[in-house]
Amino acid sequence: MINLSWERSPSSIIYYHLGSKHNSDMKKRDFILLCVLGFSLAMLIASCSVKPDNLIAIGSKNFTEQLVLGEILAQHIEANTNLKVQRKLNLGDTFACHQALINGKIDAYVEYTGAAFSAILQNEPISNPQEVYQLTQQKYEQNFNLELMPPLGFNNPFAIMIRGEDARGLQVQTISQVAQKTPLWRAGFADEFLERKDGFPGLAKTYNLQFAEPPKVMDSQLIYSALKNRKVDLVAGHSTDGQIGRFDLAILQDDRLFFPPYQAVPIIRQQTLAKHPELREVLQQLSGKISEPEIKRLNFQVEGEKRELKQVVQQFLQSKGLIT
């Protein structure tokens, strides 16, 4: 028979004792079970922490064009190497993707030279595209063991935008012209734009921009609809975004040349290139293959027409003869 007795411990927690033989058997079973579970957990952790030799991770920032570019890298690598690609798209802003690359959470992603030069390297914006590329390439190699591949073929600078009807009604085309109107306007910017050297602080100083109230911090995916719906009067976006034409927005000319060039370039860990040298040639094959009209069209197909990302990218790469 089982000897079951109840007692109250000093901490007033009620517990019970089982007979000695039954209790001993239970302890043995519990010990064996714990050993099995512990071994299983250790094996699971080990399997998760070791990345297979033929697997690389491709990342992207958190807006449509970046998803397109990440998928372009992924499909092109899968089609032209024996590597498998883990997609880690929509990671966040410039700083999040850079940190993921440094930490080895991803092996490559597409960055813009102006963002790398001003946001990551903390340089004051300059306007010479080749100088920005070369200086960024040099510092990324020295400071981070990262390699900039050749540009993909298009430039995607920050773009200051207002509603098309406002631009036509006020007959304004430049940021300087709009600066005379902004004391009565409201602005909306993504958080990253408010922080970067090539963002709002430098822009406001260059053009003496003042607004009726402090700029609203907005999600980068919502700024265009906010502008269209008159929640704000001026926003900063990207010149190749697919929604610009869809919402009838006007890009203002940067007449004082504040913004640096933003050439789209794949960035990859040198450790990854050393392990998979074939990636160098494969990524170089994308050099100059994407024009500004083409990236705008791809962005609109995904964001405006709501087409499936992988299909849009596959058709584009096939049209370029990069995959079959």
C-alpha positions as CSV (number, residue, x, y, z in Angstrom):
1,M,0.0,0.0,0.0
2,I,1.0,3.6,-0.6
3,N,1.8,5.5,2.6
4,L,0.3,8.9,1.8
5,S,0.7,11.5,4.5
6,W,0.2,15.3,4.4
7,E,2.4,17.8,6.2
8,R,2.8,21.6,6.2
9,S,6.2,23.0,5.6
10,P,7.7,26.1,7.5
11,S,6.7,28.1,4.4
12,S,3.1,26.8,4.8
13,I,3.3,24.9,1.5
14,I,1.4,21.7,1.7
15,Y,3.2,18.6,0.4
16,Y,3.0,14.8,0.8
17,H,5.3,11.8,1.2
18,L,4.9,8.6,-0.7
19,G,6.1,5.3,0.5
20,S,9.9,4.8,0.2
21,K,9.9,2.1,-2.6
22,H,7.3,4.0,-4.7
23,N,9.2,7.2,-4.1
24,S,12.5,5.6,-5.2
25,D,11.1,4.3,-8.4
26,M,9.6,7.7,-9.2
27,K,13.0,9.4,-8.6
28,K,14.7,7.0,-11.0
29,R,12.1,7.5,-13.7
30,D,12.3,11.3,-13.2
31,F,16.0,11.2,-13.4
32,I,16.0,9.2,-16.7
33,L,13.3,11.5,-18.1
34,L,15.3,14.6,-17.3
35,C,18.4,13.1,-18.9
36,V,16.5,12.3,-22.1
37,L,14.9,15.8,-22.2
38,G,18.2,17.5,-21.5
39,F,20.0,15.6,-24.2
40,S,17.2,16.3,-26.7
41,L,17.3,20.0,-25.8
42,A,21.1,20.2,-26.2
43,M,20.9,18.5,-29.6
44,L,18.1,20.9,-30.7
45,I,20.1,24.0,-29.6
46,A,23.2,22.7,-31.4
47,S,21.3,22.0,-34.6
48,C,19.9,25.5,-34.6
49,S,23.1,27.3,-33.9
50,V,25.2,25.6,-36.6
51,K,24.4,26.9,-40.1
52,P,24.8,24.4,-42.9
53,D,27.8,25.0,-45.2
54,N,25.6,25.5,-48.3
55,L,23.2,28.0,-46.7
56,I,23.6,31.8,-46.8
57,A,21.2,34.5,-45.5
58,I,20.0,37.4,-47.5
59,G,18.5,40.4,-45.7
60,S,16.7,43.6,-46.6
61,K,15.2,46.8,-45.0
62,N,11.6,47.3,-44.4
63,F,10.1,48.8,-47.5
64,T,9.0,47.5,-50.9
65,E,12.0,48.2,-53.0
66,Q,14.2,46.5,-50.4
67,L,12.1,43.4,-50.5
68,V,12.4,43.4,-54.3
69,L,16.2,43.8,-54.1
70,G,16.5,41.1,-51.5
71,E,14.5,38.7,-53.6
72,I,16.6,39.5,-56.6
73,L,19.8,38.6,-54.8
74,A,18.2,35.4,-53.4
75,Q,16.8,34.1,-56.7
76,H,20.0,35.0,-58.7
77,I,22.2,33.2,-56.2
78,E,19.9,30.1,-56.0
79,A,19.8,29.9,-59.8
80,N,23.6,30.3,-60.4
81,T,25.2,28.5,-57.5
82,N,24.7,25.3,-55.4
83,L,23.9,27.4,-52.4
84,K,20.5,27.6,-50.6
85,V,19.3,31.0,-49.5
86,Q,17.5,31.8,-46.3
87,R,15.5,35.0,-46.8
88,K,15.6,37.4,-43.8
89,L,13.7,40.2,-45.5
90,N,12.0,43.2,-43.8
91,L,14.5,43.4,-41.0
92,G,14.2,47.1,-40.3
93,D,16.0,50.3,-41.1
94,T,19.6,50.9,-42.2
95,F,21.1,50.5,-38.8
96,A,19.2,47.2,-38.2
97,C,20.4,45.7,-41.4
98,H,24.0,46.8,-40.9
99,Q,24.1,45.3,-37.4
100,A,22.7,42.1,-38.7
101,L,25.5,42.0,-41.3
102,I,28.1,42.7,-38.7
103,N,26.8,40.1,-36.3
104,G,26.6,37.4,-39.0
105,K,22.9,37.1,-38.8
106,I,22.8,37.8,-42.6
107,D,25.5,37.4,-45.2
108,A,24.5,40.1,-47.6
109,Y,21.9,42.8,-48.4
110,V,21.5,45.8,-50.8
111,E,22.5,49.2,-49.3
112,Y,22.6,52.7,-50.8
113,T,25.9,54.4,-50.9
114,G,24.6,57.7,-49.4
115,A,23.1,55.9,-46.5
116,A,26.3,53.9,-45.8
117,F,28.4,57.0,-46.2
118,S,26.4,59.4,-44.0
119,A,24.3,57.2,-41.6
120,I,26.8,54.4,-40.9
121,L,30.1,56.1,-41.4
122,Q,28.8,59.4,-40.0
123,N,30.3,61.6,-42.8
124,E,28.9,64.9,-43.9
125,P,27.0,64.4,-47.2
126,I,29.0,65.0,-50.5
127,S,27.6,65.0,-54.0
128,N,30.3,63.1,-56.0
129,P,29.0,59.5,-56.7
130,Q,32.3,57.9,-57.4
131,E,34.0,59.6,-54.4
132,V,31.1,58.4,-52.1
133,Y,31.4,54.8,-53.5
134,Q,35.2,54.6,-53.2
135,L,35.4,56.1,-49.7
136,T,32.5,53.9,-48.4
137,Q,34.1,50.8,-50.0
138,Q,37.4,51.5,-48.3
139,K,36.0,52.2,-44.9
140,Y,33.6,49.2,-45.0
141,E,36.6,46.9,-45.7
142,Q,38.8,48.5,-43.0
143,N,36.2,48.9,-40.3
144,F,33.8,46.1,-40.8
145,N,35.4,43.4,-43.1
146,L,32.6,44.0,-45.5
147,E,32.8,44.3,-49.3
148,L,30.8,46.6,-51.6
149,M,30.0,45.0,-54.9
150,P,29.5,47.1,-58.1
151,P,26.4,49.2,-58.2
152,L,23.2,47.6,-59.6
153,G,22.6,50.5,-61.9
154,F,20.2,53.0,-60.3
155,N,20.3,55.8,-57.8
156,N,17.5,56.2,-55.2
157,P,18.0,59.4,-53.3
158,F,15.8,60.8,-50.6
159,A,13.0,62.8,-52.2
160,I,11.1,65.6,-50.6
161,M,7.5,65.5,-51.8
162,I,4.3,67.4,-51.7
163,R,0.9,66.8,-53.2
164,G,0.8,67.2,-57.0
165,E,-2.1,69.5,-56.9
166,D,-0.3,71.8,-54.4
167,A,2.8,71.9,-56.6
168,R,0.7,72.9,-59.6
169,G,-1.4,75.4,-57.7
170,L,1.5,77.1,-56.0
171,Q,3.8,76.7,-59.1
172,V,6.7,75.4,-57.0
173,Q,9.3,72.9,-58.2
174,T,12.2,73.2,-55.8
175,I,12.7,72.8,-52.0
176,S,13.9,76.4,-51.9
177,Q,10.6,77.6,-53.2
178,V,8.6,75.5,-50.8
179,A,10.7,76.7,-47.8
180,Q,8.9,80.0,-48.0
181,K,5.5,78.2,-47.5
182,T,6.4,75.6,-44.8
183,P,5.9,77.8,-41.7
184,L,2.2,77.1,-42.2
185,W,2.7,73.4,-43.1
186,R,3.0,70.1,-41.3
187,A,5.7,67.5,-42.1
188,G,5.9,63.8,-41.7
189,F,9.1,61.8,-41.7
190,A,10.3,58.3,-40.8
191,D,12.2,58.0,-37.6
192,E,15.5,57.2,-39.4
193,F,15.2,60.3,-41.6
194,L,14.9,62.5,-38.5
195,E,18.2,61.1,-37.1
196,R,20.6,60.8,-40.0
197,K,23.2,63.4,-41.1
198,D,21.7,63.2,-44.6
199,G,18.2,63.6,-43.1
200,F,16.1,66.3,-41.6
201,P,18.7,68.1,-39.4
202,G,21.0,68.8,-42.3
203,L,18.1,69.4,-44.7
204,A,16.4,72.0,-42.4
205,K,19.7,73.8,-42.0
206,T,20.5,73.9,-45.7
207,Y,17.0,75.2,-46.7
208,N,16.1,77.0,-43.4
209,L,13.0,74.8,-43.2
210,Q,10.5,75.6,-40.5
211,F,7.1,74.1,-39.9
212,A,3.9,74.9,-38.0
213,E,4.6,72.1,-35.5
214,P,7.5,69.6,-35.0
215,P,7.5,67.0,-37.8
216,K,5.5,63.9,-37.1
217,V,7.3,60.6,-36.8
218,M,5.6,58.2,-39.2
219,D,6.0,54.6,-40.4
220,S,7.8,54.7,-43.8
221,Q,5.0,52.7,-45.4
222,L,2.3,55.2,-44.3
223,I,3.8,58.6,-45.2
224,Y,2.4,58.7,-48.8
225,S,-1.2,58.0,-47.7
226,A,-0.8,60.5,-44.9
227,L,0.3,63.1,-47.5
228,K,-2.5,62.2,-49.9
229,N,-5.1,62.4,-47.1
230,R,-3.9,65.8,-45.9
231,K,-2.7,64.6,-42.5
232,V,0.7,66.2,-43.4
233,D,1.8,68.6,-46.2
234,L,5.3,67.5,-46.9
235,V,7.2,64.2,-46.5
236,A,10.5,62.6,-47.3
237,G,10.4,59.4,-49.3
238,H,12.5,57.7,-51.9
239,S,12.6,58.8,-55.6
240,T,12.0,55.3,-56.9
241,D,9.0,54.4,-54.8
242,G,6.1,52.9,-56.7
243,Q,3.4,54.9,-54.9
244,I,4.6,58.4,-56.1
245,G,2.7,58.2,-59.4
246,R,-0.2,56.3,-57.9
247,F,-0.9,59.1,-55.3
248,D,-0.1,62.0,-57.7
249,L,2.8,63.3,-55.6
250,A,5.4,65.8,-56.8
251,I,9.1,65.4,-56.1
252,L,10.8,68.7,-55.3
253,Q,14.1,69.4,-56.9
254,D,17.1,69.4,-54.4
255,D,18.3,72.7,-55.9
256,R,21.1,73.2,-53.3
257,L,22.3,69.6,-53.8
258,F,22.1,68.6,-50.1
259,F,21.4,64.9,-50.6
260,P,24.4,62.6,-51.5
261,P,24.1,60.0,-54.3
262,Y,22.4,56.8,-53.3
263,Q,23.6,54.1,-55.6
264,A,22.2,50.7,-54.8
265,V,25.0,48.2,-54.1
266,P,25.1,44.7,-52.7
267,I,27.2,44.5,-49.5
268,I,28.6,41.1,-48.4
269,R,30.7,39.8,-45.5
270,Q,34.3,39.0,-46.6
271,Q,34.1,35.9,-44.4
272,T,31.2,34.7,-46.6
273,L,33.2,35.5,-49.8
274,A,36.1,33.5,-48.5
275,K,33.9,30.5,-47.9
276,H,32.0,30.8,-51.1
277,P,34.2,32.6,-53.7
278,E,31.7,31.9,-56.4
279,L,29.4,34.6,-55.0
280,R,31.8,37.3,-56.2
281,E,31.2,36.6,-59.8
282,V,27.5,35.9,-59.3
283,L,26.9,39.3,-57.6
284,Q,29.0,41.1,-60.2
285,Q,26.7,39.8,-62.9
286,L,24.0,42.1,-61.5
287,S,26.2,45.2,-62.0
288,G,24.3,47.8,-64.1
289,K,21.4,45.5,-64.7
290,I,18.6,47.5,-63.0
291,S,17.8,51.0,-64.3
292,E,15.8,53.6,-62.5
293,P,12.6,53.1,-64.6
294,E,12.9,49.3,-64.1
295,I,13.1,49.5,-60.3
296,K,10.2,51.9,-60.3
297,R,8.2,49.4,-62.4
298,L,9.1,46.5,-60.1
299,N,8.1,48.5,-57.0
300,F,4.8,49.4,-58.5
301,Q,4.0,45.9,-59.6
302,V,4.5,44.7,-56.0
303,E,3.0,47.6,-54.1
304,G,0.6,49.2,-56.5
305,E,-0.7,46.1,-58.5
306,K,-0.3,43.8,-55.5
307,R,1.5,41.1,-57.5
308,E,3.4,38.3,-55.8
309,L,7.0,39.3,-55.0
310,K,8.7,36.1,-56.1
311,Q,6.9,36.1,-59.4
312,V,7.7,39.7,-60.2
313,V,11.4,39.1,-59.5
314,Q,11.5,35.8,-61.4
315,Q,10.0,37.4,-64.5
316,F,12.5,40.3,-64.3
317,L,15.5,38.1,-63.9
318,Q,14.4,35.9,-66.8
319,S,13.9,39.0,-69.0
320,K,17.5,39.9,-68.3
321,G,18.8,36.4,-69.1
322,L,20.1,36.0,-65.6
323,I,18.0,32.9,-64.8
324,T,16.2,30.5,-66.9
